[in-house]
Amino acid sequence: MEIDSVVVLTTLKLAGAVTFSLLVIGIPVAWWLCVSKCRYKGVVEAICSLPMVLPPTVLGFYLLLLFSPQNVIGQLLQQLHLGQLPFSFTGIAIACTIHSFPFVLQPLKNAFLAIGQLPIEVAATLRASPWDRFCSVILPLAWPGIFSAAIMGFCHSLGEFGVVLMIGGNIPGKTRVMSVEIYNYVEALEFGKAHLLAGSLVAFSFIALLVMYWLNHRYRYSER
């Protein structure tokens, strides 16, 4: 009994791409939410958190409509000869990034809020620019939260099912990931293969979370 290596590689490739995108987008958004005094900040935060409470099929359905050639984004992609997002790896990567965004945003916000104003004020008295303060003070102090957010994003992306199936379908070697493959095995009554894949995801997620909690505990202990 063997696991399809192509499915595993596609899943890891998807989780890695999504995690990178989540951090690139999530870090500046989380910092803006922490420091901004914009009156519409609550609306932005609600929009960012919406995928957390929406069923994946609902989110996938509307993204499928949004990405279709009948809509502006789909037409623009066709005019630029970039292909279509539905039933493509890029499409499921974008969909998974949107769906996993709230799970990364919250740890990032908590990490930035935990820093407080004192380190920033000290850096300002040393004439550090806002960019220098962010890169030299904020990010190093927030690294445990950033690491936790990356782990949460990666593990959540590994288990994506509803959004992936709605946007990407079940195309071998392209959009078929481990969660979809488990569904295929269960439908075919191949429970042994389903157990192997599901158990692998459970074991990996457990170890990743264990490492995350251990590092965070060690960091908090070293600060005392």
ZITA-V908107 format. One record per residue. N is the residue number from 1. RES is the residue in one letter. D_FIRST is the distance of its C-alpha to the first C-alpha in whole Angstrom. Layout:
# ZITA-V908107
N:RES:D_FIRST + N:RES:D_FIRST
This chain:
# ZITA-V908107
1:M:0 + 2:E:4 + 3:I:7 + 4:D:10 + 5:S:12 + 6:V:15 + 7:V:15 + 8:V:15 + 9:L:18 + 10:T:20 + 11:T:19 + 12:L:21 + 13:K:23 + 14:L:24 + 15:A:25 + 16:G:27 + 17:A:29 + 18:V:30 + 19:T:30 + 20:F:33 + 21:S:34 + 22:L:35 + 23:L:37 + 24:V:39 + 25:I:40 + 26:G:40 + 27:I:42 + 28:P:45 + 29:V:45 + 30:A:44 + 31:W:47 + 32:W:49 + 33:L:49 + 34:C:50 + 35:V:53 + 36:S:54 + 37:K:57 + 38:C:56 + 39:R:57 + 40:Y:54 + 41:K:52 + 42:G:51 + 43:V:50 + 44:V:48 + 45:E:46 + 46:A:45 + 47:I:44 + 48:C:42 + 49:S:40 + 50:L:40 + 51:P:37 + 52:M:36 + 53:V:37 + 54:L:37 + 55:P:34 + 56:P:31 + 57:T:31 + 58:V:35 + 59:L:35 + 60:G:33 + 61:F:35 + 62:Y:38 + 63:L:36 + 64:L:35 + 65:L:39 + 66:L:40 + 67:F:38 + 68:S:39 + 69:P:41 + 70:Q:44 + 71:N:44 + 72:V:46 + 73:I:43 + 74:G:41 + 75:Q:44 + 76:L:45 + 77:L:41 + 78:Q:42 + 79:Q:46 + 80:L:44 + 81:H:42 + 82:L:39 + 83:G:37 + 84:Q:36 + 85:L:34 + 86:P:32 + 87:F:29 + 88:S:29 + 89:F:27 + 90:T:31 + 91:G:31 + 92:I:28 + 93:A:29 + 94:I:33 + 95:A:32 + 96:C:29 + 97:T:32 + 98:I:35 + 99:H:33 + 100:S:32 + 101:F:35 + 102:P:37 + 103:F:34 + 104:V:35 + 105:L:39 + 106:Q:40 + 107:P:39 + 108:L:40 + 109:K:44 + 110:N:43 + 111:A:43 + 112:F:46 + 113:L:48 + 114:A:48 + 115:I:49 + 116:G:53 + 117:Q:56 + 118:L:57 + 119:P:55 + 120:I:56 + 121:E:59 + 122:V:60 + 123:A:58 + 124:A:60 + 125:T:63 + 126:L:62 + 127:R:62 + 128:A:59 + 129:S:58 + 130:P:56 + 131:W:53 + 132:D:54 + 133:R:53 + 134:F:50 + 135:C:48 + 136:S:50 + 137:V:50 + 138:I:48 + 139:L:45 + 140:P:45 + 141:L:46 + 142:A:43 + 143:W:40 + 144:P:39 + 145:G:39 + 146:I:38 + 147:F:35 + 148:S:34 + 149:A:34 + 150:A:32 + 151:I:29 + 152:M:30 + 153:G:30 + 154:F:27 + 155:C:25 + 156:H:26 + 157:S:25 + 158:L:22 + 159:G:22 + 160:E:24 + 161:F:23 + 162:G:26 + 163:V:28 + 164:V:25 + 165:L:25 + 166:M:29 + 167:I:30 + 168:G:27 + 169:G:25 + 170:N:21 + 171:I:22 + 172:P:19 + 173:G:19 + 174:K:22 + 175:T:22 + 176:R:19 + 177:V:18 + 178:M:15 + 179:S:18 + 180:V:18 + 181:E:14 + 182:I:14 + 183:Y:17 + 184:N:15 + 185:Y:12 + 186:V:15 + 187:E:17 + 188:A:15 + 189:L:14 + 190:E:10 + 191:F:11 + 192:G:8 + 193:K:7 + 194:A:11 + 195:H:11 + 196:L:9 + 197:L:11 + 198:A:14 + 199:G:14 + 200:S:14 + 201:L:17 + 202:V:18 + 203:A:18 + 204:F:19 + 205:S:22 + 206:F:23 + 207:I:24 + 208:A:25 + 209:L:28 + 210:L:28 + 211:V:29 + 212:M:32 + 213:Y:33 + 214:W:34 + 215:L:35 + 216:N:38 + 217:H:39 + 218:R:40 + 219:Y:41 + 220:R:44 + 221:Y:44 + 222:S:45 + 223:E:48 + 224:R:50
